[in-house]
Amino acid sequence: MRLIERVAIVTGAGSGLGRVIAQSFAAEGADVVLVGRRIEPLEETATMVRALGPRALAVSADVSLEGDVRELVQRALAELGRIDVLVNNAASPGTDQTVANMTLDNWNATLATTLTGAMLCARECLTRSMLPRRSGTIVNVASSAGRHGQPRRSHFSAAKAGLLVLTEALSREVGPQGVRVNAVVPGLVATELLDKYHQRVAAERGVAYERVVAEASATTALRRLITPEEVAAVAVFLASEQSSGVTGQAIVVSGGS
């Protein structure tokens, strides 16, 4: 097991990619702190993690709020003793809007959760556990939208692009103290969130849902959507000692899109 005796915080762990990452970490032996705004889905994930053997702690928190982040890190340390890995997965896609029609609330909410939340979680984990111990790993879950700006999703694209630059800058700041920082960059991942997006696009265009999925799949070299498990496998690699010489990098998992 590659993460045995490690404690990992996974934000946005109540569903989708975050839930699969948490399960994948647990399968490799890590105790997992599960973070999200709603406690019920977090408890469901916690049950899945415990079934694999490791400990699980569900913490309801809004990562865009400084006080919430401080409390969740304090609780993680109090109950599990240390923080070895942070996975910044929480994100808010916001509402699709062109810049000409963008509301400030939509813009600010997306950046607050997706980018500011990652910074706050990194700051608290670094200062409270990783830097004093001169050890730790941060994995930021970015997006292909942060590499290629998407129309009507400039707020989400900008937030994910910021996360990529934060990854590189932070890796240079904390590398001398033994902490590594990397990003995994998913493409089109077959999650409930993407499914709802494809349904919405199909309705807007007046075409079949299957056509939208087929068109999206055709943009990849593998001609298919990526699974959450494929993204989680890279996150596990980046969190483990197998990637001990890797920092400041962004690994794309997109099927060649």
Secondary structure as GFF3:
##gff-version 3
##sequence-region A 1 257
A	DSSP	beta_strand	7	11	.	.	.	ID=ss1
A	DSSP	alpha_helix	16	27	.	.	.	ID=ss2
A	DSSP	beta_strand	31	36	.	.	.	ID=ss3
A	DSSP	alpha_helix	39	51	.	.	.	ID=ss4
A	DSSP	beta_strand	56	60	.	.	.	ID=ss5
A	DSSP	alpha_helix	66	80	.	.	.	ID=ss6
A	DSSP	beta_strand	85	88	.	.	.	ID=ss7
A	DSSP	three_ten_helix	99	101	.	.	.	ID=ss8
A	DSSP	alpha_helix	104	111	.	.	.	ID=ss9
A	DSSP	pi_helix	112	116	.	.	.	ID=ss10
A	DSSP	alpha_helix	117	125	.	.	.	ID=ss11
A	DSSP	pi_helix	126	130	.	.	.	ID=ss12
A	DSSP	alpha_helix	131	133	.	.	.	ID=ss13
A	DSSP	beta_strand	136	141	.	.	.	ID=ss14
A	DSSP	three_ten_helix	144	146	.	.	.	ID=ss15
A	DSSP	alpha_helix	154	174	.	.	.	ID=ss16
A	DSSP	three_ten_helix	175	177	.	.	.	ID=ss17
A	DSSP	beta_strand	179	186	.	.	.	ID=ss18
A	DSSP	alpha_helix	192	205	.	.	.	ID=ss19
A	DSSP	alpha_helix	209	217	.	.	.	ID=ss20
A	DSSP	alpha_helix	228	239	.	.	.	ID=ss21
A	DSSP	three_ten_helix	241	243	.	.	.	ID=ss22
A	DSSP	beta_strand	250	253	.	.	.	ID=ss23
###
